[in-house]
Amino acid sequence: MITSPSAANLAAIPMDLLIVRQLDRLKCPSVYTRYADDLNVSLTVDDPVTVQLVLVILEEAAESMGWKLNKAKTKIQWGASRRRIITGVS
């Protein structure tokens, strides 16, 4: 099935809002972005516990829409690595 980017973006708005609300509850400064179906959360800390909580937030939000995360495409990039690639851009 082919879906226009505009329709896909409209369909994902409830998920985006849920993710932002849940991230705010973590009390850890973060930035959430989405490009089509690529979700990205940038954190100000390199804390494994916080990262796991963010993964749960993303998974539950996607599942609430009837979607699921592709574990094979899920990547964690730590700040210490310095070079980060997001949606193919370094």
C-alpha positions in Angstrom: 0.0 0.0 0.0 1.3 3.5 -0.9 0.4 6.3 1.5 1.1 10.0 0.8 3.5 11.6 3.2 0.8 14.1 4.2 -1.7 11.4 5.1 1.0 9.5 7.0 2.0 12.6 8.9 -1.7 13.3 9.9 -2.1 9.7 11.0 0.9 10.0 13.3 0.0 13.2 15.1 -1.7 11.3 18.0 1.4 9.2 18.5 3.6 12.2 18.4 1.6 14.0 21.1 1.6 10.9 23.3 5.4 10.5 22.9 6.0 14.2 23.8 3.8 14.0 26.9 5.5 10.8 28.1 9.0 12.3 27.5 8.0 15.4 29.4 7.1 13.1 32.4 10.7 11.7 32.4 12.0 15.2 33.4 15.0 14.6 31.2 15.5 17.3 28.6 14.9 15.7 25.2 14.0 16.5 21.6 11.6 14.3 19.7 11.6 14.4 15.9 9.9 12.3 13.3 10.6 12.1 9.6 8.0 10.0 8.0 8.2 6.7 10.0 11.7 7.4 11.4 11.5 8.4 15.1 14.3 10.1 16.8 14.8 11.1 20.5 17.9 13.2 21.4 18.7 13.2 25.1 21.0 15.4 27.1 22.3 12.4 29.2 24.0 9.1 28.4 22.0 7.2 30.9 21.2 3.5 30.0 18.1 3.5 32.3 16.7 6.6 30.7 17.4 5.2 27.2 15.4 2.0 28.1 12.5 4.2 29.4 12.5 6.1 26.1 12.4 2.8 24.1 9.4 1.7 26.2 7.7 5.1 25.5 8.3 4.7 21.8 7.2 1.1 21.7 4.0 1.8 23.7 3.1 4.8 21.6 3.5 2.9 18.3 1.5 0.0 19.7 -1.3 2.4 20.7 -1.6 3.2 17.0 -1.6 -0.5 16.0 2.0 -0.2 14.8 5.2 -1.7 16.0 8.8 -0.7 16.1 11.2 -2.4 13.7 13.8 -3.7 16.2 16.3 -4.3 13.3 16.2 -0.6 12.6 16.3 0.6 16.2 19.7 2.2 17.0 21.1 3.8 20.1 23.9 6.3 19.5 25.8 7.4 22.6 27.1 10.9 22.9 30.6 9.7 23.6 30.7 8.3 20.0 30.4 11.9 18.8 29.4 11.0 15.2 25.7 10.3 14.9 23.7 9.3 11.9 20.0 10.1 11.8 17.9 9.1 8.8 21.1 8.6 6.9 22.5 12.0 7.6 25.7 12.5 9.7 
